[in-house]
């Protein structure tokens, strides 16, 4: 019998990614407070939230493998979140012209015994010179208002980039599958 796997999120992007590895899994979103702690840097916040999501969901699924994940973008040492309006998204993207944005993707897997297996991945998105017309075209194509920093690499995001540097191309979408495939029981 295959091991039960639970994804502790409601993200359609993470669900789609995990379905590449696992045919049958359950989603159970956590309800944790995702506010940063005082002085917390984005990498540490992403790692803390990934584990907190997994641990909050675990008691509802005894004997399961629990996957918690979180992603934060970092610009100038500060976390950048979602940009839910067209105006916010446009301003965010224009501010990225000729700059690099770091995406910290963290995942924590709790095995059935409750042991934590944690991993973080860094993806650096290097943006080309951006102008109003290009940003508006991108926003019309992708409407990335539910994405960190209003950027979706798996959509029309390459329009905005000079380079995307990562060890795992799935990490930018929110779940580093290369590492996850080495941890989960994929029988």
C-alpha positions as CSV (number, residue, x, y, z in Angstrom):
1,X,0.0,0.0,0.0
2,X,1.3,3.4,-0.9
3,X,2.1,5.9,1.8
4,X,-0.3,8.7,2.3
5,X,1.0,12.1,1.3
6,X,-0.5,15.4,2.4
7,X,0.3,18.8,0.8
8,X,-0.3,21.5,3.4
9,X,-1.4,24.3,1.0
10,X,-4.3,25.4,-1.1
11,X,-1.9,26.7,-3.9
12,X,-3.0,25.4,-7.3
13,X,0.6,25.8,-8.5
14,X,2.0,23.6,-5.7
15,X,-0.7,21.0,-6.3
16,X,0.0,20.9,-10.0
17,X,3.8,20.5,-9.3
18,X,3.3,17.7,-6.7
19,X,1.0,15.8,-9.2
20,X,4.0,15.4,-11.4
21,X,5.6,13.1,-8.8
22,X,2.6,11.7,-6.9
23,X,-0.6,10.4,-8.5
24,X,-2.6,10.3,-5.3
25,X,-2.3,12.9,-2.5
26,X,-4.5,15.0,-0.2
27,X,-4.4,18.8,0.2
28,X,-5.1,20.2,3.6
29,X,-4.3,24.0,3.8
30,X,-2.8,25.2,7.1
31,X,-4.2,28.2,8.8
32,X,-1.0,29.6,10.3
33,X,-0.2,33.2,10.7
34,X,2.3,34.0,8.0
35,X,3.4,37.4,9.5
36,X,7.2,37.8,9.7
37,X,8.9,37.8,13.1
38,X,10.8,40.9,14.2
39,X,14.1,41.1,12.3
40,X,13.5,37.9,10.4
41,X,15.1,37.7,7.0
42,X,13.1,36.2,4.0
43,X,15.1,33.0,3.8
44,X,14.5,32.2,7.5
45,X,10.8,33.3,7.3
46,X,10.2,30.9,4.3
47,X,11.8,28.0,6.1
48,X,9.9,28.7,9.4
49,X,6.6,29.0,7.5
50,X,7.2,25.8,5.5
51,X,7.8,23.8,8.7
52,X,4.9,25.5,10.6
53,X,2.5,24.7,7.8
54,X,3.5,21.0,7.9
55,X,3.4,20.8,11.7
56,X,0.0,22.5,11.9
57,X,-1.6,20.0,9.5
58,X,0.2,16.8,10.7
59,X,-2.1,16.1,13.7
60,X,-5.0,15.6,11.3
61,X,-3.1,13.0,9.3
62,X,-1.5,10.4,11.6
63,X,1.0,8.2,9.7
64,X,1.2,10.4,6.6
65,X,4.0,12.2,4.9
66,X,3.3,16.0,5.2
67,X,4.7,18.5,2.8
68,X,4.8,22.2,3.8
69,X,6.2,24.8,1.5
70,X,6.6,28.6,1.3
71,X,8.1,31.1,-1.0
72,X,9.2,34.6,-0.4
73,X,10.9,37.0,-2.8
74,X,13.6,39.3,-1.5
75,X,14.6,42.7,-2.9
76,X,17.2,44.8,-1.1
77,X,17.0,42.5,2.0
78,X,13.2,42.9,2.4
79,X,10.5,40.4,1.6
80,X,8.3,41.1,-1.3
81,X,4.8,39.5,-1.3
82,X,1.9,39.2,-3.7
83,X,0.7,42.3,-5.6
84,X,-3.1,41.9,-5.7
85,X,-4.0,44.9,-7.9
86,X,-2.9,45.9,-11.4
87,X,-1.5,49.1,-10.0
88,X,0.6,47.4,-7.3
89,X,1.8,44.8,-9.8
90,X,2.7,47.4,-12.4
91,X,4.7,49.4,-9.8
92,X,6.5,46.3,-8.5
93,X,7.5,45.1,-11.9
94,X,8.7,48.6,-13.0
95,X,10.9,48.7,-9.9
96,X,12.6,45.4,-11.0
97,X,13.9,46.9,-14.3
98,X,17.6,46.0,-14.6
99,X,17.6,44.4,-11.2
100,X,17.8,40.9,-9.6
101,X,15.1,39.5,-7.4
102,X,15.8,36.5,-5.1
103,X,13.1,33.9,-4.6
104,X,13.6,31.8,-1.5
105,X,11.6,28.5,-1.8
106,X,11.5,26.4,1.3
107,X,10.0,23.0,1.8
108,X,9.6,20.9,5.0
109,X,8.6,17.2,4.8
110,X,7.5,15.5,8.0
111,X,7.8,11.8,7.8
112,X,5.2,9.5,9.6
113,X,7.4,9.6,12.7
114,X,7.3,13.4,12.8
115,X,10.9,13.9,11.8
116,X,11.5,17.1,9.7
117,X,13.4,17.0,6.4
118,X,14.0,20.6,5.3
119,X,15.3,22.2,2.1
120,X,15.6,25.7,0.7
121,X,16.3,26.7,-2.9
122,X,17.4,30.1,-4.2
123,X,16.3,31.3,-7.6
124,X,17.6,34.6,-8.9
125,X,15.5,36.3,-11.5
126,X,17.5,38.9,-13.4
127,X,15.1,41.4,-15.1
128,X,15.9,43.1,-18.4
129,X,15.2,46.8,-18.9
130,X,11.5,47.2,-18.5
131,X,9.2,49.8,-19.9
132,X,5.5,50.5,-19.4
133,X,4.3,48.8,-22.6
134,X,6.2,45.6,-21.8
135,X,5.0,45.4,-18.3
136,X,1.4,46.1,-19.4
137,X,1.7,43.4,-22.0
138,X,3.0,40.9,-19.5
139,X,0.2,41.7,-17.0
140,X,-2.4,41.3,-19.7
141,X,-1.0,37.9,-20.6
142,X,-0.5,36.5,-17.1
143,X,-2.6,38.5,-14.6
144,X,-0.1,37.3,-11.9
145,X,-1.9,39.0,-9.0
146,X,-1.8,35.8,-6.9
147,X,2.0,35.3,-7.4
148,X,4.9,36.5,-5.3
149,X,6.2,39.9,-6.7
150,X,3.6,39.7,-9.5
151,X,5.9,37.4,-11.4
152,X,5.1,34.0,-12.9
153,X,8.1,32.3,-14.6
154,X,6.0,29.4,-15.9
155,X,3.8,31.8,-17.8
156,X,4.8,34.8,-19.9
157,X,7.4,35.8,-17.3
158,X,10.4,35.1,-19.6
159,X,9.3,38.3,-21.5
160,X,10.7,40.3,-18.5
161,X,13.9,38.3,-17.9
162,X,17.6,38.3,-18.9
163,X,18.3,35.2,-16.9
164,X,16.8,32.8,-14.4
165,X,19.4,31.1,-12.2
166,X,18.4,28.1,-10.1
167,X,19.4,24.6,-9.3
168,X,15.8,23.4,-9.7
169,X,13.5,25.0,-12.2
170,X,10.4,23.9,-10.3
171,X,11.5,25.9,-7.2
172,X,10.5,29.2,-8.8
173,X,6.9,27.9,-9.1
174,X,6.9,27.1,-5.4
175,X,7.9,23.5,-4.9
176,X,11.5,22.1,-5.6
177,X,10.7,18.7,-7.1
178,X,14.3,17.6,-7.5
179,X,14.8,17.6,-3.8
180,X,11.3,16.4,-3.0
181,X,11.7,13.4,-5.2
182,X,14.6,12.3,-3.1
183,X,12.7,12.5,0.2
184,X,9.1,11.3,-0.5
185,X,8.3,7.6,-0.8
186,X,7.4,7.4,-4.4
187,X,6.3,3.8,-4.5
